[in-house]
């Protein structure tokens, strides 16, 4: 499910004077797409539409062969998508493996495949050693990795992550990014972040939103050029972002 196309996508909330999304058009074919924008730019609204929580007031969204204007395609996407919100509630008294078994039940993973799915998900995020440990005893970094594991128990084709490294210290962020780099070989990842280092390390393509509109959509290396032939850095991304996004009050 590598190709994602937004065509003139608009969405407004009731009693809001301005649209949350206003004619957003973009097309992506990469494995990792970073969505950036200041607070209120429309990132959360876009993620609600991508995860079928809402539908556009106008325009269309196509993910792979699925057209989200069709109810049967939205239902199919729900079975093929993995979502990690910024604040994922997890029952602290559950053991890690039991939590993932519960997620398998919610995601309708066949019972014959549940144990294999749980073991594989724990393995890819390096948590096999704590499978029988209660969630409340885990460090913040381990909880974040468990949140990523629950995304992958149903072998999704599309993964949507909202601020996946928020709250992690620098070493934990580097470790978490290494897991994402491995996992993007299995699926398409779309993630929102305010951390430019995450964008530089992970993204192939970027979508920049400002005040509900698209101000850039395309490859990371076209958005932010590395200096003297070196790879794009977080500082490069930050400089390019500030060049295209109007400042508050401007």
C-alpha positions in Angstrom: 0.0 0.0 0.0 2.7 2.4 -1.0 0.8 5.0 -2.9 -1.4 7.6 -1.1 -3.2 10.4 -2.9 -5.2 13.3 -1.4 -7.2 15.3 -3.9 -8.6 18.7 -2.8 -9.4 17.3 0.7 -11.4 19.7 2.9 -13.0 19.3 6.4 -14.6 21.7 8.8 -15.8 21.2 12.4 -19.3 22.4 13.5 -19.3 26.0 14.7 -15.8 26.6 13.4 -15.3 29.7 11.4 -12.3 28.3 9.4 -11.8 24.9 7.9 -9.5 22.4 9.6 -8.4 21.3 6.2 -8.8 23.4 3.1 -8.3 21.8 -0.3 -5.2 19.7 0.6 -3.8 18.0 -2.5 -0.7 15.7 -2.3 0.6 12.4 -3.6 3.1 10.0 -2.0 4.8 6.8 -3.1 7.4 6.3 -0.4 7.6 4.0 2.6 7.7 6.8 5.2 5.8 10.1 5.1 6.3 12.7 7.8 3.5 15.2 8.5 4.7 18.5 10.0 3.0 21.7 10.9 2.4 24.1 13.8 -0.3 23.5 16.3 -3.7 23.9 14.6 -2.3 23.2 11.2 -4.7 20.2 10.6 -2.4 17.3 11.3 -4.8 15.6 13.8 -7.8 16.1 11.4 -5.9 14.6 8.6 -5.0 11.6 10.7 -8.7 11.2 11.7 -9.5 11.0 8.0 -6.7 8.6 7.1 -7.9 6.3 9.9 -11.5 6.5 8.8 -12.7 8.2 12.0 -14.1 10.9 9.8 -14.8 11.5 6.2 -13.8 14.6 4.1 -16.5 17.2 3.5 -15.0 17.5 0.0 -12.3 15.9 -2.0 -11.1 12.3 -1.9 -8.4 10.1 -0.3 -7.0 7.0 -2.1 -4.6 4.7 -0.2 -3.2 2.0 -2.5 -6.2 0.6 -4.4 -8.7 1.7 -1.7 -10.9 4.7 -2.2 -12.1 6.0 1.2 -15.2 7.4 -0.3 -16.5 3.8 -0.6 -17.7 2.3 2.6 -16.4 -1.2 1.7 -12.9 0.2 1.2 -13.1 2.1 4.5 -14.0 -1.2 6.2 -11.2 -3.0 4.5 -8.7 -0.3 5.5 -9.7 -0.7 9.1 -8.5 -4.3 9.0 -5.2 -3.3 7.3 -4.2 -0.3 9.3 -2.2 0.1 12.6 -2.6 3.2 14.7 -0.5 4.6 17.5 -2.0 7.7 19.0 0.1 10.2 21.0 -1.4 9.0 24.3 -2.2 5.3 24.1 -4.1 4.0 27.1 -2.7 0.7 28.4 -3.9 -1.3 31.3 -1.1 -1.2 33.8 -2.1 -4.4 35.5 -1.9 -6.4 32.3 1.2 -8.4 31.4 2.7 -7.3 28.1 1.7 -10.5 26.2 -1.8 -10.4 27.6 -2.3 -6.9 26.5 -1.2 -7.9 23.0 -3.6 -10.9 23.0 -6.4 -8.5 23.9 -5.4 -6.2 20.9 -5.4 -9.3 18.7 -8.9 -10.0 19.8 -10.0 -6.4 19.1 -8.3 -6.6 15.6 -9.9 -9.9 14.8 -6.7 -11.8 14.4 -7.6 -15.5 14.1 -7.1 -17.4 17.3 -4.8 -19.9 15.6 -2.5 -17.0 14.8 -2.6 -15.0 18.0 0.4 -16.5 19.8 2.6 -16.2 16.8 1.4 -12.6 16.2 2.1 -11.7 19.9 5.6 -13.3 19.8 6.5 -11.7 16.5 5.4 -8.2 17.6 7.4 -8.5 20.9 10.4 -9.7 19.0 10.5 -6.8 16.4 10.5 -4.2 19.2 12.9 -6.1 21.5 10.5 -6.8 24.3 10.5 -10.7 24.3 12.3 -10.6 27.7 9.5 -8.7 29.4 6.5 -10.5 27.8 5.2 -11.6 31.2 6.0 -8.4 33.0 3.2 -6.0 34.0 2.9 -2.9 31.9 3.0 -0.6 35.0 6.6 -1.8 35.7 7.9 -0.8 32.3 10.0 2.3 31.6 8.7 5.0 29.4 10.7 3.8 26.5 9.5 0.2 26.9 5.9 1.4 27.0 6.4 3.3 23.8 7.9 0.2 22.2 4.9 -1.9 23.5 2.6 0.7 21.9 4.5 0.1 18.6 4.1 -3.7 19.1 0.3 -3.4 19.3 0.3 -1.7 16.0 1.9 -4.7 14.3 0.0 -7.6 15.8 -2.4 -7.6 12.8 0.4 -7.2 10.2 -0.9 -3.8 8.9 -0.1 -2.5 5.4 -0.5 1.1 6.6 0.7 2.5 10.0 -0.3 5.9 11.3 1.8 7.2 14.2 1.1 10.5 16.1 4.2 11.9 17.8 5.7 8.4 18.2 8.9 9.6 20.1 7.3 12.3 22.3 8.5 12.0 25.9 11.5 9.9 25.2 15.0 10.9 26.1 17.6 11.3 23.2 18.9 7.7 23.6 15.4 6.2 23.7 14.5 8.3 20.6 17.4 6.9 18.6 16.6 3.4 19.7 12.9 3.8 18.8 13.8 5.2 15.4 15.9 2.2 14.7 12.8 -0.1 15.2 10.8 2.1 12.9 13.5 2.0 10.2 13.3 -1.8 10.3 9.6 -1.9 10.3 9.1 0.3 7.3 10.3 -2.5 5.1 7.0 -4.3 6.0 4.5 -1.4 5.5 3.9 2.2 4.7 4.4 4.5 7.7 2.8 8.0 8.1 3.8 9.9 11.2 3.3 13.3 12.7 6.0 14.9 14.7 7.4 18.2 15.9 10.9 16.7 16.2 12.9 17.6 13.1 15.6 15.0 13.9 13.0 12.3 13.5 12.0 13.6 10.1 15.6 13.7 8.9 16.3 10.2 10.2 13.1 8.4 9.0 11.2 10.3 6.3 11.4 9.7 2.6 8.7 12.2 1.9 7.1 15.1 3.8 3.7 16.9 3.9 3.8 20.4 5.4 0.5 21.8 6.6 -0.2 25.3 7.7 -3.6 26.7 8.6 -5.3 23.7 7.0 -3.5 24.0 3.7 -0.6 22.1 2.1 2.4 24.3 1.7 4.7 21.5 0.5 4.4 17.9 -0.4 7.2 15.8 -1.8 10.5 14.1 -1.2 12.5 15.1 1.9 15.7 15.8 -0.2 13.7 18.2 -2.4 12.3 20.0 0.7 15.6 20.2 2.7 19.0 20.0 1.1 21.9 18.7 3.0 25.0 20.9 3.1 28.2 20.0 1.2 26.7 16.7 -0.1 26.0 15.3 3.4 22.6 13.7 4.3 19.7 16.0 5.4 20.0 16.9 9.1 17.4 18.0 11.6 18.8 21.6 11.2 18.2 21.4 7.5 14.6 20.4 8.0 14.0 23.1 10.6 15.5 25.8 8.3 13.3 24.6 5.3 10.2 24.4 7.6 10.7 28.0 8.8 11.1 29.2 5.2 7.7 27.9 4.1 5.4 28.1 7.1 4.1 31.6 8.0 4.8 32.7 11.5 2.0 33.2 13.9 0.3 36.6 13.4 1.9 37.0 9.9 
